[in-house]
């Protein structure tokens, strides 16, 4: 009977981890890690993983390479908008605004004005 080799392992979730933590998690789960957008990946520490392939939970052979990215690709986000809080609607029309008409434009001045004549 041929040897089946090492068992497959699930890919850990690396998105959201700092580089140093992603490397450790990959090691603990039996996969290797490579950064597609960093030549100096072995020295990167505090950058956060924003994408990974294969996705978390996928079964791969032990020592398979999981690719991670630290920068968003074109059109993927990174806009820096932060958390958006829904705003309550403004006050309804009515009240004083409904009762009073809009103020009139002040009369146009013609000539010069002198308060003491």
C-alpha positions as CSV (number, residue, x, y, z in Angstrom):
1,X,0.0,0.0,0.0
2,X,1.6,3.4,-1.0
3,X,2.2,6.0,1.6
4,X,-0.5,8.7,1.4
5,X,1.8,11.4,2.7
6,X,1.1,13.9,5.5
7,X,-2.6,14.7,6.1
8,X,-4.1,17.8,4.8
9,X,-4.4,20.8,7.1
10,X,-7.0,23.7,7.2
11,X,-5.8,27.1,6.2
12,X,-5.9,29.5,9.2
13,X,-7.6,32.9,9.0
14,X,-4.7,35.3,8.5
15,X,-6.7,38.4,7.4
16,X,-6.6,41.1,10.1
17,X,-3.4,39.7,11.7
18,X,-0.2,41.7,11.8
19,X,2.6,40.1,9.7
20,X,4.5,38.7,12.7
21,X,1.3,37.1,14.1
22,X,0.3,35.8,10.6
23,X,3.7,34.1,10.3
24,X,3.3,32.4,13.7
25,X,-0.3,31.3,13.0
26,X,0.8,29.8,9.6
27,X,3.7,27.9,11.3
28,X,1.3,26.6,14.1
29,X,-1.2,25.3,11.4
30,X,1.5,23.6,9.3
31,X,1.4,25.9,6.3
32,X,4.0,28.2,4.8
33,X,3.3,31.9,4.1
34,X,4.4,34.2,1.3
35,X,3.6,37.9,0.7
36,X,2.8,38.8,-2.9
37,X,3.3,42.5,-2.4
38,X,6.3,42.6,0.0
39,X,9.9,41.6,-1.0
40,X,11.0,42.2,2.6
41,X,8.3,40.0,4.1
42,X,10.6,38.4,6.7
43,X,11.3,41.9,8.2
44,X,7.7,43.2,8.1
45,X,6.1,43.2,11.5
46,X,3.2,45.6,12.0
47,X,1.6,45.6,8.6
48,X,-1.9,44.0,8.6
49,X,-2.9,41.2,6.3
50,X,-5.9,42.4,4.1
51,X,-6.2,39.4,1.8
52,X,-5.2,35.8,1.6
53,X,-5.3,32.8,-0.7
54,X,-6.4,30.1,-0.2
55,X,-9.3,31.2,2.0
56,X,-9.5,30.2,5.6
57,X,-10.8,26.6,6.2
58,X,-9.7,25.2,2.9
59,X,-7.9,21.9,3.3
60,X,-4.4,22.0,1.8
61,X,-1.4,19.7,2.0
62,X,0.9,20.3,5.0
63,X,3.6,22.8,4.1
64,X,1.5,24.3,1.3
65,X,2.0,28.0,0.6
66,X,-0.6,30.5,1.7
67,X,-0.2,33.9,-0.1
68,X,-1.1,37.0,1.8
69,X,-1.3,40.7,0.8
70,X,-0.8,43.8,2.9
71,X,-2.1,46.4,0.5
72,X,-5.6,46.6,-1.1
73,X,-5.7,46.0,-4.8
74,X,-7.3,48.4,-7.3
75,X,-10.9,49.0,-6.2
76,X,-10.8,46.8,-3.1
77,X,-11.1,49.4,-0.4
78,X,-8.6,51.1,1.7
79,X,-10.5,54.3,1.3
80,X,-10.0,55.2,4.9
81,X,-13.7,56.1,5.4
82,X,-13.7,54.4,8.8
83,X,-16.9,53.3,10.5
84,X,-20.0,55.0,9.1
85,X,-22.7,55.9,11.6
86,X,-26.2,56.3,10.2
87,X,-27.6,59.7,10.7
88,X,-31.1,60.4,12.0
89,X,-33.3,62.3,9.6
90,X,-33.5,66.0,10.1
91,X,-36.5,67.7,11.7
92,X,-39.7,67.6,9.8
93,X,-41.1,70.6,8.1
94,X,-43.6,72.6,10.1
95,X,-43.5,74.7,13.2
96,X,-42.2,78.2,12.7
97,X,-40.7,77.5,9.3
98,X,-44.2,76.6,8.0
99,X,-45.9,79.5,9.6
100,X,-43.6,82.3,8.4
101,X,-42.7,83.1,4.9
102,X,-39.1,83.3,3.7
103,X,-37.5,86.6,4.5
104,X,-37.5,89.2,1.7
105,X,-34.4,90.4,0.1
106,X,-33.2,93.8,1.6
107,X,-33.9,96.7,-0.8
108,X,-31.0,97.4,-3.1
109,X,-29.1,100.6,-2.3
110,X,-28.8,103.3,-4.8
111,X,-26.3,106.1,-4.4
112,X,-24.4,106.8,-1.3
113,X,-25.7,106.7,2.2
114,X,-24.9,109.2,4.9
115,X,-26.5,108.9,8.3
116,X,-25.9,112.6,9.2
117,X,-27.5,115.1,6.9
